[in-house]
Amino acid sequence: MAKSNKKYVFFLGCIAPLRYPGIEKSTRVVFDALGVELVEMEDASCCPAPGVIRAFNKKTWLAAAARNLALAEKLDLDVLTICNGCYGSLFDAAHELNHDKKLLAEVNEVLAEIGMEYKGTTNVRHFAEVLYKDIGIEAIKAKITKPLEYKIATFYGCHFLKPSKIKELDDPENPHMLDELVEATGAKSLPRKQRTMCCGAGGGLRAGFPETATKYTINNLENIKASGAEYIVDVCPFCHLQFDAGQKGTGFAIPVLHLSQLYGIAMGMDAKSLGIATHVTPVKL
């Protein structure tokens, strides 16, 4: 069961602090405005990347993920992630270990070598889930100081909602959570074709097969442009990277915002604080 207080240990992941620090900053400012305390996870590692490490060695993936989970357990807090990949990796690892005592024992043998143990007492939460379920749309609306009139293409990505049988957050084929969160700002979420398609970056595709990854991205961009959307709003720095940097050379130039940045705009933060200048595809507010 998720802990009831509005306090979480903040798992940054890799891409946000290294490539898009504005996503991290806007998340901190937005959650502070909403009365939520984000506690540092000191000594955290990569989640690690579910589409890469798990594919090569499952036990290594589980041990690295369990180490991060054990750090959160020491603080007696649930984990809050701002990345679909981190959420997918940590959530899936916790689910497997919590339902397989033999596997948990094997992983704890590895952790024992560094004086750690995973007990299965912490929960892994996606920041959008926390916004929707723990804080609520009405509380968010009450903090909006600059209502927006943007036309938005919401991008859910893959690991936020799937595997749906164990996450049970939303309808994986026809989701609504992110659309409602976007429209809390006054913006309009527009329907489009294939809106639950992968961005193209996942599973090592961006690194190993960049041409194939770009085909996915262009397909998405074509559908987004056809919808009439002015901005793409995502909930994952890796999807963010794929759409922002991945548009270069494609003929598209649709601005990309992480949901925390959209909320930052609607709560009166300036573009510099949001880190928008670091984006490859220019964002004009």
KOLDRENTOR-273103 format. One record per residue (C-alpha): residue number from 1; x negated, y, z. Coordinates in Angstrom, 1 decimal. Layout:
% KOLDRENTOR-273103
<atom><num>NUM</num><xx>X</xx><yy>Y</yy><zz>Z</zz></atom>
...
% end
This chain:
% KOLDRENTOR-273103
<atom><num>1</num><xx>0.0</xx><yy>0.0</yy><zz>0.0</zz></atom>
<atom><num>2</num><xx>-1.3</xx><yy>3.5</yy><zz>-0.9</zz></atom>
<atom><num>3</num><xx>-2.3</xx><yy>5.7</yy><zz>2.0</zz></atom>
<atom><num>4</num><xx>0.3</xx><yy>8.4</yy><zz>2.7</zz></atom>
<atom><num>5</num><xx>-1.9</xx><yy>11.5</yy><zz>3.4</zz></atom>
<atom><num>6</num><xx>-2.9</xx><yy>13.9</yy><zz>0.7</zz></atom>
<atom><num>7</num><xx>-6.6</xx><yy>13.1</yy><zz>0.9</zz></atom>
<atom><num>8</num><xx>-8.6</xx><yy>11.0</yy><zz>-1.5</zz></atom>
<atom><num>9</num><xx>-12.2</xx><yy>10.1</yy><zz>-2.2</zz></atom>
<atom><num>10</num><xx>-13.1</xx><yy>11.7</yy><zz>-5.5</zz></atom>
<atom><num>11</num><xx>-14.7</xx><yy>9.4</yy><zz>-8.1</zz></atom>
<atom><num>12</num><xx>-16.2</xx><yy>11.6</yy><zz>-10.8</zz></atom>
<atom><num>13</num><xx>-17.5</xx><yy>9.0</yy><zz>-13.2</zz></atom>
<atom><num>14</num><xx>-20.2</xx><yy>9.9</yy><zz>-15.7</zz></atom>
<atom><num>15</num><xx>-18.7</xx><yy>11.9</yy><zz>-18.6</zz></atom>
<atom><num>16</num><xx>-16.9</xx><yy>14.6</yy><zz>-16.7</zz></atom>
<atom><num>17</num><xx>-19.9</xx><yy>15.9</yy><zz>-14.6</zz></atom>
<atom><num>18</num><xx>-22.5</xx><yy>15.3</yy><zz>-17.4</zz></atom>
<atom><num>19</num><xx>-20.6</xx><yy>16.5</yy><zz>-20.5</zz></atom>
<atom><num>20</num><xx>-17.4</xx><yy>18.3</yy><zz>-19.3</zz></atom>
<atom><num>21</num><xx>-18.0</xx><yy>19.9</yy><zz>-15.9</zz></atom>
<atom><num>22</num><xx>-15.0</xx><yy>22.1</yy><zz>-16.5</zz></atom>
<atom><num>23</num><xx>-12.8</xx><yy>19.0</yy><zz>-16.1</zz></atom>
<atom><num>24</num><xx>-14.3</xx><yy>18.4</yy><zz>-12.6</zz></atom>
<atom><num>25</num><xx>-14.0</xx><yy>22.0</yy><zz>-11.5</zz></atom>
<atom><num>26</num><xx>-10.5</xx><yy>22.5</yy><zz>-12.7</zz></atom>
<atom><num>27</num><xx>-9.5</xx><yy>19.2</yy><zz>-11.0</zz></atom>
<atom><num>28</num><xx>-10.9</xx><yy>20.5</yy><zz>-7.7</zz></atom>
<atom><num>29</num><xx>-9.2</xx><yy>23.9</yy><zz>-8.0</zz></atom>
<atom><num>30</num><xx>-5.9</xx><yy>22.4</yy><zz>-9.0</zz></atom>
<atom><num>31</num><xx>-5.8</xx><yy>19.8</yy><zz>-6.3</zz></atom>
<atom><num>32</num><xx>-6.8</xx><yy>22.4</yy><zz>-3.7</zz></atom>
<atom><num>33</num><xx>-4.0</xx><yy>24.6</yy><zz>-4.8</zz></atom>
<atom><num>34</num><xx>-1.6</xx><yy>21.7</yy><zz>-4.4</zz></atom>
<atom><num>35</num><xx>-2.8</xx><yy>21.0</yy><zz>-0.8</zz></atom>
<atom><num>36</num><xx>-4.8</xx><yy>17.9</yy><zz>-1.6</zz></atom>
<atom><num>37</num><xx>-8.2</xx><yy>17.3</yy><zz>-0.2</zz></atom>
<atom><num>38</num><xx>-10.8</xx><yy>15.6</yy><zz>-2.4</zz></atom>
<atom><num>39</num><xx>-13.7</xx><yy>14.1</yy><zz>-0.4</zz></atom>
<atom><num>40</num><xx>-17.1</xx><yy>13.4</yy><zz>-2.0</zz></atom>
<atom><num>41</num><xx>-18.0</xx><yy>9.8</yy><zz>-2.8</zz></atom>
<atom><num>42</num><xx>-21.7</xx><yy>10.0</yy><zz>-2.0</zz></atom>
<atom><num>43</num><xx>-24.0</xx><yy>7.4</yy><zz>-3.7</zz></atom>
<atom><num>44</num><xx>-21.4</xx><yy>6.4</yy><zz>-6.2</zz></atom>
<atom><num>45</num><xx>-22.6</xx><yy>4.7</yy><zz>-9.4</zz></atom>
<atom><num>46</num><xx>-21.0</xx><yy>4.3</yy><zz>-12.9</zz></atom>
<atom><num>47</num><xx>-17.7</xx><yy>2.6</yy><zz>-12.5</zz></atom>
<atom><num>48</num><xx>-19.2</xx><yy>0.6</yy><zz>-14.5</zz></atom>
<atom><num>49</num><xx>-17.9</xx><yy>0.9</yy><zz>-18.1</zz></atom>
<atom><num>50</num><xx>-15.2</xx><yy>-1.8</yy><zz>-18.5</zz></atom>
<atom><num>51</num><xx>-15.6</xx><yy>-2.3</yy><zz>-22.3</zz></atom>
<atom><num>52</num><xx>-19.3</xx><yy>-2.8</yy><zz>-22.1</zz></atom>
<atom><num>53</num><xx>-20.7</xx><yy>-4.2</yy><zz>-18.8</zz></atom>
<atom><num>54</num><xx>-17.7</xx><yy>-6.6</yy><zz>-18.2</zz></atom>
<atom><num>55</num><xx>-18.2</xx><yy>-8.0</yy><zz>-21.8</zz></atom>
<atom><num>56</num><xx>-21.8</xx><yy>-8.9</yy><zz>-21.1</zz></atom>
<atom><num>57</num><xx>-21.6</xx><yy>-10.1</yy><zz>-17.4</zz></atom>
<atom><num>58</num><xx>-18.4</xx><yy>-10.2</yy><zz>-15.5</zz></atom>
<atom><num>59</num><xx>-20.0</xx><yy>-10.7</yy><zz>-12.1</zz></atom>
<atom><num>60</num><xx>-22.4</xx><yy>-7.8</yy><zz>-12.6</zz></atom>
<atom><num>61</num><xx>-19.4</xx><yy>-5.6</yy><zz>-13.5</zz></atom>
<atom><num>62</num><xx>-17.4</xx><yy>-6.8</yy><zz>-10.4</zz></atom>
<atom><num>63</num><xx>-20.3</xx><yy>-6.3</yy><zz>-8.0</zz></atom>
<atom><num>64</num><xx>-21.0</xx><yy>-2.7</yy><zz>-9.3</zz></atom>
<atom><num>65</num><xx>-17.3</xx><yy>-1.8</yy><zz>-9.1</zz></atom>
<atom><num>66</num><xx>-17.0</xx><yy>-3.4</yy><zz>-5.6</zz></atom>
<atom><num>67</num><xx>-19.9</xx><yy>-1.4</yy><zz>-4.4</zz></atom>
<atom><num>68</num><xx>-18.0</xx><yy>1.8</yy><zz>-5.3</zz></atom>
<atom><num>69</num><xx>-14.8</xx><yy>0.5</yy><zz>-3.7</zz></atom>
<atom><num>70</num><xx>-16.7</xx><yy>-0.4</yy><zz>-0.5</zz></atom>
<atom><num>71</num><xx>-18.0</xx><yy>3.2</yy><zz>-0.3</zz></atom>
<atom><num>72</num><xx>-14.4</xx><yy>4.4</yy><zz>-0.4</zz></atom>
<atom><num>73</num><xx>-13.5</xx><yy>1.8</yy><zz>2.3</zz></atom>
<atom><num>74</num><xx>-16.1</xx><yy>3.3</yy><zz>4.6</zz></atom>
<atom><num>75</num><xx>-14.1</xx><yy>6.6</yy><zz>4.5</zz></atom>
<atom><num>76</num><xx>-10.7</xx><yy>4.8</yy><zz>4.8</zz></atom>
<atom><num>77</num><xx>-9.4</xx><yy>6.6</yy><zz>1.8</zz></atom>
<atom><num>78</num><xx>-7.9</xx><yy>5.7</yy><zz>-1.6</zz></atom>
<atom><num>79</num><xx>-9.9</xx><yy>6.5</yy><zz>-4.7</zz></atom>
<atom><num>80</num><xx>-8.9</xx><yy>9.2</yy><zz>-7.1</zz></atom>
<atom><num>81</num><xx>-10.2</xx><yy>9.0</yy><zz>-10.6</zz></atom>
<atom><num>82</num><xx>-10.0</xx><yy>11.5</yy><zz>-13.5</zz></atom>
<atom><num>83</num><xx>-10.9</xx><yy>9.1</yy><zz>-16.2</zz></atom>
<atom><num>84</num><xx>-8.9</xx><yy>6.2</yy><zz>-17.8</zz></atom>
<atom><num>85</num><xx>-12.1</xx><yy>4.1</yy><zz>-18.1</zz></atom>
<atom><num>86</num><xx>-13.1</xx><yy>4.5</yy><zz>-14.4</zz></atom>
<atom><num>87</num><xx>-9.5</xx><yy>3.9</yy><zz>-13.4</zz></atom>
<atom><num>88</num><xx>-9.3</xx><yy>0.8</yy><zz>-15.5</zz></atom>
<atom><num>89</num><xx>-12.6</xx><yy>-0.6</yy><zz>-14.3</zz></atom>
<atom><num>90</num><xx>-12.1</xx><yy>0.0</yy><zz>-10.6</zz></atom>
<atom><num>91</num><xx>-8.4</xx><yy>-0.9</yy><zz>-10.5</zz></atom>
<atom><num>92</num><xx>-8.9</xx><yy>-4.1</yy><zz>-12.5</zz></atom>
<atom><num>93</num><xx>-11.9</xx><yy>-5.1</yy><zz>-10.4</zz></atom>
<atom><num>94</num><xx>-10.0</xx><yy>-4.5</yy><zz>-7.2</zz></atom>
<atom><num>95</num><xx>-7.0</xx><yy>-6.5</yy><zz>-8.5</zz></atom>
<atom><num>96</num><xx>-9.2</xx><yy>-9.5</yy><zz>-9.5</zz></atom>
<atom><num>97</num><xx>-11.1</xx><yy>-9.5</yy><zz>-6.2</zz></atom>
<atom><num>98</num><xx>-8.0</xx><yy>-9.1</yy><zz>-4.1</zz></atom>
<atom><num>99</num><xx>-6.3</xx><yy>-12.1</yy><zz>-5.8</zz></atom>
<atom><num>100</num><xx>-9.3</xx><yy>-14.4</yy><zz>-5.9</zz></atom>
<atom><num>101</num><xx>-10.9</xx><yy>-15.2</yy><zz>-2.6</zz></atom>
<atom><num>102</num><xx>-13.6</xx><yy>-17.4</yy><zz>-4.1</zz></atom>
<atom><num>103</num><xx>-14.6</xx><yy>-14.6</yy><zz>-6.5</zz></atom>
<atom><num>104</num><xx>-14.5</xx><yy>-12.0</yy><zz>-3.6</zz></atom>
<atom><num>105</num><xx>-16.9</xx><yy>-14.2</yy><zz>-1.6</zz></atom>
<atom><num>106</num><xx>-19.3</xx><yy>-14.5</yy><zz>-4.5</zz></atom>
<atom><num>107</num><xx>-19.3</xx><yy>-10.7</yy><zz>-5.0</zz></atom>
<atom><num>108</num><xx>-19.8</xx><yy>-10.1</yy><zz>-1.3</zz></atom>
<atom><num>109</num><xx>-22.8</xx><yy>-12.3</yy><zz>-1.4</zz></atom>
<atom><num>110</num><xx>-24.3</xx><yy>-9.9</yy><zz>-3.9</zz></atom>
<atom><num>111</num><xx>-23.3</xx><yy>-6.9</yy><zz>-1.8</zz></atom>
<atom><num>112</num><xx>-24.7</xx><yy>-8.4</yy><zz>1.3</zz></atom>
<atom><num>113</num><xx>-28.2</xx><yy>-8.0</yy><zz>-0.2</zz></atom>
<atom><num>114</num><xx>-27.7</xx><yy>-4.2</yy><zz>0.2</zz></atom>
<atom><num>115</num><xx>-25.9</xx><yy>-4.4</yy><zz>3.5</zz></atom>
<atom><num>116</num><xx>-22.4</xx><yy>-3.8</yy><zz>2.1</zz></atom>
<atom><num>117</num><xx>-19.1</xx><yy>-5.7</yy><zz>1.9</zz></atom>
<atom><num>118</num><xx>-15.8</xx><yy>-5.1</yy><zz>0.0</zz></atom>
<atom><num>119</num><xx>-12.7</xx><yy>-6.0</yy><zz>2.2</zz></atom>
<atom><num>120</num><xx>-9.9</xx><yy>-5.1</yy><zz>-0.2</zz></atom>
<atom><num>121</num><xx>-8.4</xx><yy>-2.2</yy><zz>1.8</zz></atom>
<atom><num>122</num><xx>-8.7</xx><yy>0.7</yy><zz>-0.6</zz></atom>
<atom><num>123</num><xx>-6.4</xx><yy>1.6</yy><zz>-3.5</zz></atom>
<atom><num>124</num><xx>-7.5</xx><yy>3.0</yy><zz>-6.9</zz></atom>
<atom><num>125</num><xx>-5.3</xx><yy>5.9</yy><zz>-8.1</zz></atom>
<atom><num>126</num><xx>-5.3</xx><yy>7.9</yy><zz>-11.4</zz></atom>
<atom><num>127</num><xx>-5.1</xx><yy>11.6</yy><zz>-10.8</zz></atom>
<atom><num>128</num><xx>-2.1</xx><yy>11.9</yy><zz>-13.2</zz></atom>
<atom><num>129</num><xx>-0.3</xx><yy>9.2</yy><zz>-11.2</zz></atom>
<atom><num>130</num><xx>-1.0</xx><yy>11.1</yy><zz>-7.9</zz></atom>
<atom><num>131</num><xx>0.3</xx><yy>14.3</yy><zz>-9.5</zz></atom>
<atom><num>132</num><xx>3.5</xx><yy>12.6</yy><zz>-10.6</zz></atom>
<atom><num>133</num><xx>4.2</xx><yy>10.3</yy><zz>-7.7</zz></atom>
<atom><num>134</num><xx>2.6</xx><yy>11.8</yy><zz>-4.6</zz></atom>
<atom><num>135</num><xx>2.9</xx><yy>15.6</yy><zz>-5.3</zz></atom>
<atom><num>136</num><xx>5.9</xx><yy>15.7</yy><zz>-7.7</zz></atom>
<atom><num>137</num><xx>7.0</xx><yy>17.8</yy><zz>-10.6</zz></atom>
<atom><num>138</num><xx>8.9</xx><yy>20.4</yy><zz>-8.5</zz></atom>
<atom><num>139</num><xx>5.9</xx><yy>21.0</yy><zz>-6.2</zz></atom>
<atom><num>140</num><xx>3.7</xx><yy>21.5</yy><zz>-9.3</zz></atom>
<atom><num>141</num><xx>6.2</xx><yy>23.9</yy><zz>-10.9</zz></atom>
<atom><num>142</num><xx>6.1</xx><yy>26.0</yy><zz>-7.7</zz></atom>
<atom><num>143</num><xx>2.4</xx><yy>26.6</yy><zz>-8.2</zz></atom>
<atom><num>144</num><xx>2.6</xx><yy>27.7</yy><zz>-11.8</zz></atom>
<atom><num>145</num><xx>1.8</xx><yy>31.4</yy><zz>-12.1</zz></atom>
<atom><num>146</num><xx>1.4</xx><yy>31.7</yy><zz>-15.8</zz></atom>
<atom><num>147</num><xx>4.1</xx><yy>29.6</yy><zz>-17.6</zz></atom>
<atom><num>148</num><xx>2.8</xx><yy>28.3</yy><zz>-21.0</zz></atom>
<atom><num>149</num><xx>4.5</xx><yy>28.1</yy><zz>-24.3</zz></atom>
<atom><num>150</num><xx>2.1</xx><yy>25.8</yy><zz>-26.0</zz></atom>
<atom><num>151</num><xx>3.1</xx><yy>22.9</yy><zz>-28.3</zz></atom>
<atom><num>152</num><xx>1.3</xx><yy>19.9</yy><zz>-26.9</zz></atom>
<atom><num>153</num><xx>0.4</xx><yy>16.4</yy><zz>-28.2</zz></atom>
<atom><num>154</num><xx>0.0</xx><yy>14.3</yy><zz>-25.1</zz></atom>
<atom><num>155</num><xx>-2.6</xx><yy>11.5</yy><zz>-25.2</zz></atom>
<atom><num>156</num><xx>-2.2</xx><yy>8.7</yy><zz>-22.8</zz></atom>
<atom><num>157</num><xx>-5.1</xx><yy>6.5</yy><zz>-23.9</zz></atom>
<atom><num>158</num><xx>-5.4</xx><yy>2.8</yy><zz>-23.1</zz></atom>
<atom><num>159</num><xx>-6.6</xx><yy>2.1</yy><zz>-19.6</zz></atom>
<atom><num>160</num><xx>-4.2</xx><yy>4.5</yy><zz>-17.8</zz></atom>
<atom><num>161</num><xx>-1.1</xx><yy>2.4</yy><zz>-18.3</zz></atom>
<atom><num>162</num><xx>-2.5</xx><yy>-1.0</yy><zz>-19.4</zz></atom>
<atom><num>163</num><xx>-2.5</xx><yy>-3.8</yy><zz>-18.4</zz></atom>
<atom><num>164</num><xx>1.0</xx><yy>-2.7</yy><zz>-17.6</zz></atom>
<atom><num>165</num><xx>2.0</xx><yy>-5.9</yy><zz>-15.7</zz></atom>
<atom><num>166</num><xx>-0.4</xx><yy>-5.1</yy><zz>-12.9</zz></atom>
<atom><num>167</num><xx>-0.3</xx><yy>-1.3</yy><zz>-13.0</zz></atom>
<atom><num>168</num><xx>3.5</xx><yy>-0.8</yy><zz>-13.5</zz></atom>
<atom><num>169</num><xx>3.1</xx><yy>3.0</yy><zz>-13.8</zz></atom>
<atom><num>170</num><xx>5.2</xx><yy>3.7</yy><zz>-16.9</zz></atom>
<atom><num>171</num><xx>6.6</xx><yy>2.1</yy><zz>-20.1</zz></atom>
<atom><num>172</num><xx>3.3</xx><yy>1.3</yy><zz>-21.9</zz></atom>
<atom><num>173</num><xx>5.0</xx><yy>1.6</yy><zz>-25.4</zz></atom>
<atom><num>174</num><xx>7.2</xx><yy>4.6</yy><zz>-24.7</zz></atom>
<atom><num>175</num><xx>5.7</xx><yy>6.5</yy><zz>-21.7</zz></atom>
<atom><num>176</num><xx>7.1</xx><yy>9.7</yy><zz>-20.3</zz></atom>
<atom><num>177</num><xx>4.9</xx><yy>10.5</yy><zz>-17.2</zz></atom>
<atom><num>178</num><xx>2.3</xx><yy>12.7</yy><zz>-18.9</zz></atom>
<atom><num>179</num><xx>5.0</xx><yy>14.4</yy><zz>-21.0</zz></atom>
<atom><num>180</num><xx>6.8</xx><yy>15.5</yy><zz>-17.8</zz></atom>
<atom><num>181</num><xx>3.6</xx><yy>16.6</yy><zz>-16.2</zz></atom>
<atom><num>182</num><xx>2.8</xx><yy>18.8</yy><zz>-19.3</zz></atom>
<atom><num>183</num><xx>6.2</xx><yy>20.3</yy><zz>-19.4</zz></atom>
<atom><num>184</num><xx>6.0</xx><yy>21.3</yy><zz>-15.8</zz></atom>
<atom><num>185</num><xx>3.8</xx><yy>24.1</yy><zz>-17.0</zz></atom>
<atom><num>186</num><xx>6.5</xx><yy>25.4</yy><zz>-19.4</zz></atom>
<atom><num>187</num><xx>4.7</xx><yy>23.8</yy><zz>-22.4</zz></atom>
<atom><num>188</num><xx>6.5</xx><yy>21.5</yy><zz>-24.9</zz></atom>
<atom><num>189</num><xx>5.4</xx><yy>17.9</yy><zz>-25.4</zz></atom>
<atom><num>190</num><xx>6.1</xx><yy>17.0</yy><zz>-29.1</zz></atom>
<atom><num>191</num><xx>7.0</xx><yy>13.5</yy><zz>-30.3</zz></atom>
<atom><num>192</num><xx>4.8</xx><yy>11.8</yy><zz>-32.9</zz></atom>
<atom><num>193</num><xx>4.0</xx><yy>8.5</yy><zz>-34.6</zz></atom>
<atom><num>194</num><xx>1.7</xx><yy>6.0</yy><zz>-32.9</zz></atom>
<atom><num>195</num><xx>1.2</xx><yy>8.1</yy><zz>-29.8</zz></atom>
<atom><num>196</num><xx>-0.1</xx><yy>5.2</yy><zz>-27.7</zz></atom>
<atom><num>197</num><xx>-2.9</xx><yy>4.3</yy><zz>-30.2</zz></atom>
<atom><num>198</num><xx>-6.5</xx><yy>4.2</yy><zz>-28.9</zz></atom>
<atom><num>199</num><xx>-8.6</xx><yy>7.4</yy><zz>-29.4</zz></atom>
<atom><num>200</num><xx>-11.3</xx><yy>5.2</yy><zz>-31.1</zz></atom>
<atom><num>201</num><xx>-14.0</xx><yy>5.5</yy><zz>-28.4</zz></atom>
<atom><num>202</num><xx>-13.1</xx><yy>2.5</yy><zz>-26.2</zz></atom>
<atom><num>203</num><xx>-14.7</xx><yy>-0.9</yy><zz>-25.9</zz></atom>
<atom><num>204</num><xx>-18.1</xx><yy>0.3</yy><zz>-27.1</zz></atom>
<atom><num>205</num><xx>-16.6</xx><yy>1.2</yy><zz>-30.5</zz></atom>
<atom><num>206</num><xx>-17.9</xx><yy>4.8</yy><zz>-30.5</zz></atom>
<atom><num>207</num><xx>-21.5</xx><yy>3.6</yy><zz>-29.8</zz></atom>
<atom><num>208</num><xx>-21.5</xx><yy>0.4</yy><zz>-31.9</zz></atom>
<atom><num>209</num><xx>-19.2</xx><yy>1.2</yy><zz>-34.8</zz></atom>
<atom><num>210</num><xx>-18.9</xx><yy>5.0</yy><zz>-35.1</zz></atom>
<atom><num>211</num><xx>-17.3</xx><yy>4.9</yy><zz>-38.6</zz></atom>
<atom><num>212</num><xx>-14.5</xx><yy>2.7</yy><zz>-37.4</zz></atom>
<atom><num>213</num><xx>-14.1</xx><yy>4.8</yy><zz>-34.2</zz></atom>
<atom><num>214</num><xx>-13.7</xx><yy>7.9</yy><zz>-36.5</zz></atom>
<atom><num>215</num><xx>-11.0</xx><yy>6.2</yy><zz>-38.5</zz></atom>
<atom><num>216</num><xx>-8.9</xx><yy>5.7</yy><zz>-35.3</zz></atom>
<atom><num>217</num><xx>-9.5</xx><yy>9.4</yy><zz>-34.4</zz></atom>
<atom><num>218</num><xx>-8.6</xx><yy>10.7</yy><zz>-37.8</zz></atom>
<atom><num>219</num><xx>-5.4</xx><yy>8.6</yy><zz>-37.8</zz></atom>
<atom><num>220</num><xx>-4.5</xx><yy>10.1</yy><zz>-34.5</zz></atom>
<atom><num>221</num><xx>-5.3</xx><yy>13.6</yy><zz>-35.6</zz></atom>
<atom><num>222</num><xx>-3.2</xx><yy>13.3</yy><zz>-38.8</zz></atom>
<atom><num>223</num><xx>-0.2</xx><yy>12.2</yy><zz>-36.6</zz></atom>
<atom><num>224</num><xx>-0.9</xx><yy>15.1</yy><zz>-34.2</zz></atom>
<atom><num>225</num><xx>-1.1</xx><yy>17.7</yy><zz>-36.9</zz></atom>
<atom><num>226</num><xx>2.1</xx><yy>16.4</yy><zz>-38.5</zz></atom>
<atom><num>227</num><xx>3.9</xx><yy>16.8</yy><zz>-35.2</zz></atom>
<atom><num>228</num><xx>3.2</xx><yy>20.5</yy><zz>-35.2</zz></atom>
<atom><num>229</num><xx>1.2</xx><yy>20.4</yy><zz>-31.9</zz></atom>
<atom><num>230</num><xx>-1.2</xx><yy>23.2</yy><zz>-31.2</zz></atom>
<atom><num>231</num><xx>-3.3</xx><yy>21.4</yy><zz>-28.5</zz></atom>
<atom><num>232</num><xx>-4.1</xx><yy>17.9</yy><zz>-27.5</zz></atom>
<atom><num>233</num><xx>-3.8</xx><yy>17.2</yy><zz>-23.7</zz></atom>
<atom><num>234</num><xx>-5.6</xx><yy>14.0</yy><zz>-22.4</zz></atom>
<atom><num>235</num><xx>-6.1</xx><yy>12.4</yy><zz>-19.0</zz></atom>
<atom><num>236</num><xx>-9.5</xx><yy>10.9</yy><zz>-19.7</zz></atom>
<atom><num>237</num><xx>-13.0</xx><yy>12.5</yy><zz>-20.3</zz></atom>
<atom><num>238</num><xx>-13.9</xx><yy>9.8</yy><zz>-22.8</zz></atom>
<atom><num>239</num><xx>-10.8</xx><yy>10.3</yy><zz>-24.9</zz></atom>
<atom><num>240</num><xx>-11.6</xx><yy>14.0</yy><zz>-24.5</zz></atom>
<atom><num>241</num><xx>-15.1</xx><yy>13.5</yy><zz>-25.8</zz></atom>
<atom><num>242</num><xx>-13.8</xx><yy>11.5</yy><zz>-28.8</zz></atom>
<atom><num>243</num><xx>-11.3</xx><yy>14.1</yy><zz>-29.8</zz></atom>
<atom><num>244</num><xx>-13.4</xx><yy>17.1</yy><zz>-29.0</zz></atom>
<atom><num>245</num><xx>-16.8</xx><yy>16.1</yy><zz>-30.5</zz></atom>
<atom><num>246</num><xx>-15.2</xx><yy>13.5</yy><zz>-32.8</zz></atom>
<atom><num>247</num><xx>-13.4</xx><yy>16.1</yy><zz>-34.8</zz></atom>
<atom><num>248</num><xx>-16.6</xx><yy>17.6</yy><zz>-36.1</zz></atom>
<atom><num>249</num><xx>-16.9</xx><yy>17.0</yy><zz>-39.8</zz></atom>
<atom><num>250</num><xx>-13.4</xx><yy>15.6</yy><zz>-40.2</zz></atom>
<atom><num>251</num><xx>-11.7</xx><yy>18.8</yy><zz>-41.4</zz></atom>
<atom><num>252</num><xx>-9.6</xx><yy>19.0</yy><zz>-38.2</zz></atom>
<atom><num>253</num><xx>-10.0</xx><yy>21.6</yy><zz>-35.4</zz></atom>
<atom><num>254</num><xx>-7.2</xx><yy>20.9</yy><zz>-32.9</zz></atom>
<atom><num>255</num><xx>-8.2</xx><yy>22.2</yy><zz>-29.5</zz></atom>
<atom><num>256</num><xx>-8.5</xx><yy>19.6</yy><zz>-26.7</zz></atom>
<atom><num>257</num><xx>-7.7</xx><yy>20.1</yy><zz>-23.0</zz></atom>
<atom><num>258</num><xx>-7.8</xx><yy>17.7</yy><zz>-20.1</zz></atom>
<atom><num>259</num><xx>-4.6</xx><yy>17.8</yy><zz>-18.1</zz></atom>
<atom><num>260</num><xx>-6.4</xx><yy>19.4</yy><zz>-15.2</zz></atom>
<atom><num>261</num><xx>-7.6</xx><yy>22.2</yy><zz>-17.5</zz></atom>
<atom><num>262</num><xx>-4.1</xx><yy>22.8</yy><zz>-18.7</zz></atom>
<atom><num>263</num><xx>-2.9</xx><yy>23.1</yy><zz>-15.1</zz></atom>
<atom><num>264</num><xx>-5.8</xx><yy>25.4</yy><zz>-14.4</zz></atom>
<atom><num>265</num><xx>-4.7</xx><yy>27.7</yy><zz>-17.2</zz></atom>
<atom><num>266</num><xx>-1.1</xx><yy>27.6</yy><zz>-15.9</zz></atom>
<atom><num>267</num><xx>-2.3</xx><yy>28.4</yy><zz>-12.4</zz></atom>
<atom><num>268</num><xx>-4.3</xx><yy>31.5</yy><zz>-13.6</zz></atom>
<atom><num>269</num><xx>-7.8</xx><yy>30.2</yy><zz>-13.9</zz></atom>
<atom><num>270</num><xx>-10.0</xx><yy>31.9</yy><zz>-16.5</zz></atom>
<atom><num>271</num><xx>-11.5</xx><yy>30.2</yy><zz>-19.5</zz></atom>
<atom><num>272</num><xx>-15.1</xx><yy>30.4</yy><zz>-18.0</zz></atom>
<atom><num>273</num><xx>-14.0</xx><yy>28.6</yy><zz>-14.8</zz></atom>
<atom><num>274</num><xx>-12.4</xx><yy>25.9</yy><zz>-16.9</zz></atom>
<atom><num>275</num><xx>-15.6</xx><yy>25.2</yy><zz>-18.8</zz></atom>
<atom><num>276</num><xx>-13.9</xx><yy>25.6</yy><zz>-22.1</zz></atom>
<atom><num>277</num><xx>-17.0</xx><yy>27.1</yy><zz>-23.7</zz></atom>
<atom><num>278</num><xx>-18.7</xx><yy>23.7</yy><zz>-23.5</zz></atom>
<atom><num>279</num><xx>-16.1</xx><yy>22.2</yy><zz>-25.9</zz></atom>
<atom><num>280</num><xx>-17.3</xx><yy>21.4</yy><zz>-29.4</zz></atom>
<atom><num>281</num><xx>-13.9</xx><yy>22.2</yy><zz>-31.0</zz></atom>
<atom><num>282</num><xx>-13.2</xx><yy>25.8</yy><zz>-30.1</zz></atom>
<atom><num>283</num><xx>-10.3</xx><yy>26.5</yy><zz>-27.7</zz></atom>
<atom><num>284</num><xx>-8.5</xx><yy>29.8</yy><zz>-28.0</zz></atom>
<atom><num>285</num><xx>-6.1</xx><yy>30.6</yy><zz>-25.2</zz></atom>
% end
